[in-house]
Amino acid sequence: MLQGHQSWVFSNKPVILSSATVGGPFEAQGKLADDFDILHGDIWLGQDSFEKAEKKMLEEACDKAIEKAGLQKGSINFLLAGDLMNQIISSSFSARTVGVPYLGIFGACSTSMEGLALAAQLVDSGSATYALAGTCSHNATVEKQFRYPTEYGSQKPPTAQWTVTGAGAAVVASNGNGPRITAATIGKVIDMGISDPFNMGGAMAPAAVDTIQVHFRDLQIGPEHYDLIATGDLGKVGHTIANDLLNKNGFPISEDKFTDCGLLIYDQTKQDVLSGGSGCACCATVTYGHLLNRLRAGEWKRILVVATGALLSPLSYQQNESIPCIAHAVAIENENKEA
């Protein structure tokens, strides 16, 4: 049901029946390694291209999520997935292997929560019994497409972020046990004129703030409603900007309940990730692994995950366009809904 201008409140509270995460060797050295289902020691995953390695990770995440839900692939009504590659090839080629009806989506690094929100809407409306939401990214494929090939060895400024090599997927169901999706706020495109592809956090922060504020207004709640509010991948730079903007706009969030997936995934005292993590898999792996694990353990009752995305492309950058950004928010509670 629509509430306010941009938010859905799900009357049937769809269940996240299962979730699964896959990571690479660098992620295995991070702070959240124990929350991954599968960790690879080889960034190639035994494939002959980085793009094929990225595809394989999403296939593994989807298969693992379906397995953990106790389902067969034929039970899944729809797969909703997207990534950062041209024409979302990692997701589309994975869908070819998974073999279930597929809806390709693109929200850049906001794709994880875009997919989860749409999956919840399908299930809540009765349009699906089981929907699978997934996304992926790979450090080497993103560097090749959006910046410079890793072999080039280019230096990066402190505002740059490290793209997560990984994949995450979640099965959303109409019935069952698990965290429930209670609401979602669909963001609008915000462009503050930033054109530096090495400052994604700064570009995306205003979009995250806009969506968070709209979520509070639409649902007529405040930050105190949630035990944790996590943005997608703003990193140190973007998180600081977002915090400042929220305070300035009258929506202060205490430091102990406002965090960012890009700050959580790596150990910044030991890993040189500059401003933090990024990529479609950043929010996906942190949410579908670490955050849901803590929610299931009863550490929190309610969380709000706000995935952020920079909607640029190599073409738009070459044409000197600024970077349009977006953020989508999904509210999740740890109450069980019995079958």
Legacy VTK file of the C-alpha trace (Angstrom):
# vtk DataFile Version 3.0
C-alpha trace
ASCII
DATASET POLYDATA
POINTS 339 float
0.000 0.000 0.000
1.263 3.457 -0.882
1.847 5.672 2.126
2.834 9.271 1.649
4.402 10.052 -1.713
7.230 7.537 -2.198
6.775 4.727 0.306
5.186 1.303 0.362
3.917 -0.260 3.571
3.530 -4.015 3.186
0.346 -5.200 4.889
1.331 -8.877 4.638
4.930 -8.271 5.747
6.812 -10.585 3.363
9.425 -12.829 4.942
13.111 -12.988 4.056
13.119 -16.762 4.101
16.855 -17.021 3.478
19.842 -15.057 2.278
23.303 -15.947 1.011
26.550 -14.104 0.386
29.703 -14.830 -1.604
33.014 -12.967 -1.353
36.505 -12.878 -2.785
39.938 -13.129 -1.171
40.086 -9.478 -0.107
36.671 -9.756 1.545
37.948 -12.832 3.384
40.463 -10.530 5.094
37.776 -8.060 6.159
35.909 -7.616 9.424
32.803 -9.494 8.260
34.434 -12.627 6.841
32.523 -14.897 9.238
29.193 -13.641 7.847
29.848 -14.926 4.306
28.470 -18.271 3.155
31.188 -18.763 0.535
34.637 -17.151 0.329
36.972 -17.629 -2.617
40.755 -17.544 -2.427
41.096 -16.792 -6.139
39.775 -13.544 -7.609
39.361 -15.372 -10.944
37.207 -18.150 -9.378
38.827 -20.523 -11.860
37.321 -18.638 -14.800
39.086 -17.164 -17.829
37.747 -13.625 -17.310
36.791 -11.421 -14.399
33.317 -10.971 -15.888
32.750 -14.729 -15.829
33.981 -14.801 -12.228
31.416 -12.149 -11.301
28.656 -14.124 -12.997
29.678 -17.274 -11.139
29.467 -15.519 -7.776
25.884 -14.434 -8.407
24.964 -17.948 -9.508
26.470 -19.306 -6.286
24.621 -16.764 -4.131
21.301 -17.564 -5.817
21.820 -21.316 -5.530
22.837 -21.030 -1.880
19.868 -18.829 -0.963
17.456 -21.253 -2.618
19.128 -24.193 -0.876
18.979 -22.490 2.542
15.272 -21.778 1.989
14.686 -25.491 1.462
13.325 -24.871 -2.027
13.975 -25.984 -5.578
14.690 -23.538 -8.387
11.303 -24.356 -9.878
9.620 -22.909 -6.791
10.976 -19.419 -7.475
8.475 -17.303 -9.385
10.799 -14.431 -10.279
14.466 -13.489 -10.078
15.169 -9.767 -9.806
18.829 -8.925 -10.332
21.194 -6.304 -11.689
24.833 -5.242 -11.602
27.262 -2.593 -12.867
28.344 -4.152 -16.138
27.112 -2.899 -19.511
23.581 -4.186 -20.139
23.737 -5.925 -16.703
25.363 -8.937 -18.342
26.482 -10.554 -15.089
22.890 -10.808 -13.909
21.390 -11.737 -17.266
23.939 -14.475 -17.894
23.425 -15.753 -14.341
19.676 -15.811 -14.939
20.353 -17.997 -17.956
21.936 -20.545 -15.605
19.478 -20.183 -12.698
16.658 -20.753 -15.152
13.715 -18.967 -13.508
11.607 -16.044 -14.814
13.837 -12.986 -14.724
13.413 -9.246 -14.305
16.642 -7.346 -14.935
16.990 -4.145 -12.951
19.598 -1.403 -12.733
20.132 0.925 -9.811
23.930 0.832 -9.760
24.994 0.205 -6.151
21.397 0.721 -4.950
20.346 -2.428 -6.818
20.265 -4.663 -3.723
17.497 -2.716 -1.986
15.734 -1.882 -5.252
15.488 -5.603 -5.911
14.456 -6.414 -2.344
11.750 -3.733 -2.381
10.356 -4.972 -5.695
10.490 -8.586 -4.537
8.535 -7.624 -1.414
5.988 -5.767 -3.530
5.485 -8.799 -5.777
5.004 -11.092 -2.799
2.856 -8.679 -0.774
0.498 -8.108 -3.711
0.066 -11.827 -4.331
1.917 -11.630 -7.659
4.518 -14.110 -6.412
4.871 -16.729 -3.697
8.672 -16.748 -3.835
10.831 -13.996 -5.312
14.627 -14.037 -5.426
16.528 -10.729 -5.288
20.243 -10.649 -6.065
23.167 -8.552 -7.221
26.941 -8.733 -7.625
30.106 -6.776 -8.360
33.779 -7.495 -8.945
36.641 -5.144 -8.229
38.499 -5.899 -11.446
35.486 -5.666 -13.771
34.453 -2.304 -12.347
37.986 -0.903 -12.516
38.198 -1.988 -16.144
34.859 -0.478 -17.149
34.641 2.701 -15.090
38.215 3.685 -14.267
41.526 2.136 -15.352
42.523 -1.532 -15.711
44.251 -2.723 -12.558
47.405 -3.429 -14.583
47.728 0.319 -15.185
48.537 0.853 -11.509
47.000 4.322 -11.345
46.996 6.260 -8.093
43.682 7.176 -6.484
42.674 10.071 -4.248
41.558 9.540 -0.618
37.914 10.011 -1.663
38.001 6.862 -3.836
36.505 3.568 -2.674
37.256 -0.133 -3.124
34.688 -2.097 -5.110
33.598 -5.250 -3.291
34.125 -8.558 -5.060
31.063 -10.536 -4.078
27.404 -11.335 -4.544
24.306 -11.500 -2.380
20.840 -12.954 -2.807
17.698 -13.303 -0.706
14.522 -15.360 -1.057
11.401 -13.357 -0.209
8.313 -15.414 0.607
4.668 -14.915 1.487
4.927 -17.245 4.481
7.593 -18.747 6.679
10.003 -17.836 9.451
12.517 -15.029 9.254
12.921 -11.273 9.250
9.991 -9.428 7.730
10.028 -6.595 5.236
7.632 -3.970 6.563
8.149 -0.958 4.301
10.212 0.511 1.482
10.868 4.003 0.224
11.721 4.447 -3.436
14.213 7.239 -3.979
14.308 9.889 -6.649
17.326 10.926 -8.663
19.412 13.614 -6.954
22.242 15.342 -8.820
24.326 17.957 -7.010
26.643 18.525 -9.958
29.552 16.337 -8.822
31.373 14.822 -11.795
34.378 13.175 -10.123
34.104 9.368 -10.465
36.591 9.047 -7.604
34.205 10.757 -5.177
31.122 8.554 -5.310
30.449 8.927 -1.592
30.190 12.683 -1.874
27.964 12.389 -4.941
25.586 9.844 -3.376
25.252 11.304 0.127
22.495 13.836 -0.758
20.409 11.061 -2.344
20.722 8.940 0.809
19.690 11.877 2.981
16.712 12.683 0.762
15.397 9.107 0.894
15.887 8.821 4.654
14.002 12.077 5.254
11.170 11.077 2.911
10.939 7.700 4.650
10.491 9.381 8.031
7.915 11.822 6.673
5.906 9.281 4.678
5.704 6.839 7.588
5.411 9.588 10.210
8.241 8.179 12.289
11.694 9.316 13.391
15.183 7.825 13.703
14.259 6.410 17.111
11.966 3.895 15.368
15.022 1.896 14.232
17.824 0.210 16.118
20.142 0.679 13.138
20.109 2.750 9.963
22.721 1.667 7.419
23.489 3.397 4.150
24.835 1.401 1.238
28.334 2.485 0.350
29.008 6.112 1.118
32.337 5.374 2.741
34.034 7.764 5.165
33.606 10.841 2.983
29.964 10.274 2.073
28.969 9.123 5.555
30.357 12.295 7.082
28.495 14.430 4.534
25.249 12.514 5.073
25.517 12.884 8.836
26.122 16.620 8.514
23.171 17.057 6.143
20.805 15.091 8.388
21.797 17.222 11.375
21.400 20.406 9.349
17.958 19.345 8.112
16.634 18.467 11.560
16.949 14.671 11.364
19.898 13.898 13.641
20.755 10.206 14.017
22.928 9.121 16.908
26.352 7.790 16.002
25.682 4.379 17.568
22.761 3.663 15.234
23.902 5.303 11.972
26.479 3.399 9.932
27.483 2.549 6.379
28.087 -0.812 4.722
31.204 0.581 3.058
32.649 1.256 6.498
31.713 -2.132 7.921
32.959 -4.649 5.380
36.719 -4.025 5.487
39.249 -3.585 8.251
40.466 -0.102 7.439
43.327 -0.387 9.937
44.832 -3.217 7.880
43.297 -2.928 4.391
44.020 0.012 2.110
40.512 0.792 0.861
40.829 4.592 1.038
37.333 5.917 1.875
35.778 2.428 2.211
33.907 -0.213 0.265
31.554 0.245 -2.686
29.918 -1.676 -5.518
26.603 -3.504 -5.831
27.915 -6.305 -3.622
28.855 -3.943 -0.803
25.340 -3.320 0.523
24.171 -6.758 -0.634
26.786 -8.809 1.201
26.731 -6.695 4.363
22.921 -6.723 4.534
22.275 -10.322 3.477
25.098 -11.537 5.690
26.127 -9.418 8.661
23.008 -7.291 9.227
20.457 -10.085 8.810
22.536 -12.398 10.984
22.503 -9.823 13.788
18.779 -9.272 13.258
18.029 -13.001 13.381
20.121 -13.289 16.566
17.857 -10.750 18.239
20.477 -8.015 18.616
18.123 -5.571 16.883
14.387 -5.437 16.356
14.171 -3.041 13.418
16.706 -1.863 10.856
16.534 0.430 7.845
18.901 -0.272 4.951
19.377 2.574 2.465
21.320 1.386 -0.582
22.884 4.166 -2.639
23.715 4.218 -6.333
25.622 6.466 -8.741
23.849 6.289 -12.094
26.791 7.190 -14.314
28.344 5.294 -17.205
31.645 5.532 -19.057
29.757 7.281 -21.854
28.218 9.926 -19.591
31.612 10.550 -17.974
33.268 10.964 -21.368
30.597 13.522 -22.258
31.410 15.509 -19.079
28.048 14.795 -17.477
27.569 15.108 -13.734
26.664 12.036 -11.670
22.932 11.433 -10.990
22.443 9.446 -7.794
19.649 7.535 -6.094
18.935 5.677 -2.856
16.289 3.093 -1.976
15.360 2.222 1.617
13.945 -1.047 2.974
12.713 -1.517 6.553
13.227 -4.982 8.063
12.011 -6.399 11.395
13.101 -9.570 13.146
9.623 -10.803 14.112
8.646 -14.185 12.714
5.587 -14.779 10.579
4.472 -18.378 10.961
3.469 -20.387 7.918
LINES 1 340
339 0 1 2 3 4 5 6 7 8 9 10 11 12 13 14 15 16 17 18 19 20 21 22 23 24 25 26 27 28 29 30 31 32 33 34 35 36 37 38 39 40 41 42 43 44 45 46 47 48 49 50 51 52 53 54 55 56 57 58 59 60 61 62 63 64 65 66 67 68 69 70 71 72 73 74 75 76 77 78 79 80 81 82 83 84 85 86 87 88 89 90 91 92 93 94 95 96 97 98 99 100 101 102 103 104 105 106 107 108 109 110 111 112 113 114 115 116 117 118 119 120 121 122 123 124 125 126 127 128 129 130 131 132 133 134 135 136 137 138 139 140 141 142 143 144 145 146 147 148 149 150 151 152 153 154 155 156 157 158 159 160 161 162 163 164 165 166 167 168 169 170 171 172 173 174 175 176 177 178 179 180 181 182 183 184 185 186 187 188 189 190 191 192 193 194 195 196 197 198 199 200 201 202 203 204 205 206 207 208 209 210 211 212 213 214 215 216 217 218 219 220 221 222 223 224 225 226 227 228 229 230 231 232 233 234 235 236 237 238 239 240 241 242 243 244 245 246 247 248 249 250 251 252 253 254 255 256 257 258 259 260 261 262 263 264 265 266 267 268 269 270 271 272 273 274 275 276 277 278 279 280 281 282 283 284 285 286 287 288 289 290 291 292 293 294 295 296 297 298 299 300 301 302 303 304 305 306 307 308 309 310 311 312 313 314 315 316 317 318 319 320 321 322 323 324 325 326 327 328 329 330 331 332 333 334 335 336 337 338
